Amino acid sequence: VGIYDMITKTVNYPDPSVDKDIEPVWSPDGKWIAYIRTPNNKDRLPFTEKRTGSPWSIRLLNIENGTSKEIWKAAAGQGSVLFDNLPVTDNLLLWSADDFLVFPSEKDGWLHLYSLNIKNGSTHLLSPGDGEVENVILSSDKKAVIYTTNISDSHRRHIWKVNISN
């Protein structure tokens, strides 16, 4: 993740790594950037399916002092790899009101949405049940997430709205 300073016309890489950093999202106050870090898999053959591996993580960067830290990490085993079959959304990380991040994970074998409390690191499953989440947006007040899914009805898609901080 690089930050371009328009005044000095310079790029700063505050958390450099050989890993792949993707999907950055700014906090509403502009003081933080959250992003996903996927481990470097130099030995992985192209076009091969990989269900488990080195876990991916969510990191938080403080813009004012340039420090960063890992705030969530996928568990080893199922769901440890950020899979290619991801929901359609503007960004895989959605910064909601009250300092929650919404993110997808396949830790239970289904593509579900979770909320992550940035202040205490706790997570909460937002889309329980057997099925996959497909399309995701935040509500206009950024306190709920709206998604389409085939959960509990594999032949149809339904639209759900759920509060994030509950």
C-alpha positions in Angstrom: 0.0 0.0 0.0 1.5 3.3 -1.1 0.3 6.8 -0.1 0.8 9.6 -2.7 1.4 13.1 -1.3 0.0 15.5 -3.9 1.9 18.5 -2.5 5.4 16.9 -2.5 4.6 14.5 -5.4 6.1 11.6 -3.5 5.0 8.1 -2.6 5.5 6.6 0.8 5.2 2.9 1.6 4.7 2.8 5.3 4.3 -1.0 5.8 6.4 -2.6 3.1 6.4 -6.3 2.7 7.0 -9.1 0.2 3.4 -10.1 0.8 0.5 -8.8 -1.3 -1.5 -5.9 0.2 -4.9 -5.3 -1.4 -8.3 -3.7 -0.9 -7.3 -0.6 1.1 -10.1 1.4 2.6 -9.9 4.8 4.4 -11.5 5.5 7.8 -14.3 8.1 7.6 -12.1 10.6 9.5 -9.1 9.9 7.1 -6.8 9.0 9.9 -6.5 5.3 9.2 -6.3 2.8 6.3 -7.4 -0.8 6.7 -6.2 -3.4 4.1 -5.9 -7.1 3.5 -2.5 -8.8 3.5 -2.2 -12.1 1.7 1.0 -14.1 2.2 3.5 -14.4 -0.6 3.1 -17.9 -2.1 6.0 -18.1 -4.5 5.8 -21.9 -4.7 2.2 -22.1 -5.7 1.6 -23.4 -9.2 -0.6 -21.2 -11.4 -4.2 -22.3 -12.0 -4.2 -24.7 -9.1 -6.9 -24.7 -6.4 -5.8 -24.0 -2.9 -8.2 -24.2 0.0 -5.7 -23.9 2.9 -2.4 -22.2 3.3 -0.7 -19.4 5.1 -3.5 -17.3 6.6 -4.5 -13.9 5.3 -4.9 -10.9 7.6 -6.4 -7.5 8.0 -4.0 -4.7 8.9 -4.6 -1.1 10.2 -2.3 1.8 9.3 -2.2 5.0 11.3 -1.7 7.8 8.8 -0.4 10.3 11.4 2.6 8.3 12.6 3.0 5.6 9.9 2.6 2.7 12.3 0.7 -0.4 11.3 -0.6 -3.5 13.0 -2.4 -6.7 12.3 -6.0 -6.5 13.8 -7.3 -9.8 12.5 -5.9 -13.0 11.0 -7.7 -16.0 9.5 -7.3 -19.2 11.4 -5.2 -22.0 9.9 -7.1 -24.6 7.9 -10.3 -24.0 6.1 -10.8 -20.4 5.1 -7.1 -19.5 5.7 -6.7 -18.6 2.0 -8.5 -15.6 0.6 -10.4 -17.4 -2.1 -11.1 -16.1 -5.7 -14.8 -16.6 -5.4 -15.5 -13.3 -3.5 -18.6 -11.2 -3.3 -19.3 -8.3 -5.7 -18.6 -5.1 -3.9 -16.7 -1.9 -4.3 -14.1 -3.1 -1.8 -13.7 -6.4 0.2 -13.3 -4.2 3.3 -16.2 -1.9 4.2 -15.6 0.6 6.9 -18.9 1.1 8.7 -20.1 3.5 11.4 -18.8 3.1 14.9 -15.4 1.7 13.7 -16.4 -1.7 12.4 -15.0 -3.4 9.3 -17.2 -5.8 7.3 -15.2 -8.5 5.4 -15.9 -11.8 3.7 -14.5 -15.1 4.9 -14.9 -18.8 4.1 -13.9 -20.1 7.6 -17.0 -22.3 7.8 -16.9 -23.5 4.2 -19.4 -20.9 3.0 -18.7 -17.4 1.9 -20.1 -15.3 4.7 -19.8 -11.7 6.0 -18.3 -10.8 9.3 -18.0 -7.6 11.3 -14.7 -6.8 13.0 -14.7 -4.3 15.9 -11.6 -2.3 15.3 -11.4 -1.2 19.0 -11.4 -4.6 20.6 -10.7 -7.1 17.7 -13.9 -9.1 18.2 -15.7 -10.5 15.2 -19.4 -11.4 14.6 -20.9 -13.5 11.9 -23.4 -11.3 9.9 -24.7 -13.9 7.4 -25.3 -17.3 9.1 -26.6 -20.4 7.4 -25.7 -22.7 4.5 -25.2 -20.6 1.4 -23.0 -17.9 -0.2 -23.1 -14.1 -0.1 -22.9 -12.6 -3.5 -23.4 -8.8 -3.6 -22.6 -6.4 -0.7 -23.1 -2.7 0.0 -23.3 -0.6 3.1 -26.5 1.2 4.0 -26.5 5.0 3.5 -26.0 5.6 7.3 -23.1 2.9 7.3 -24.7 1.1 10.2 -26.0 -1.9 8.3 -24.9 -4.1 5.4 -27.2 -5.1 2.6 -26.4 -8.3 0.7 -27.8 -10.9 -1.7 -27.5 -14.6 -0.8 -28.8 -18.0 -1.5 -28.6 -18.9 2.2 -31.4 -21.4 3.1 -32.7 -21.3 -0.6 -30.2 -22.5 -3.1 -32.6 -21.9 -6.1 -33.2 -18.2 -5.4 -31.4 -15.1 -4.3 -32.8 -13.0 -1.4 -31.8 -9.6 -0.2 -30.9 -9.2 3.5 -30.2 -6.1 5.6 -28.4 -6.6 9.0 -27.1 -4.2 11.5 -23.3 -4.4 11.8 -22.6 -3.6 15.4 -25.0 -6.1 16.9 
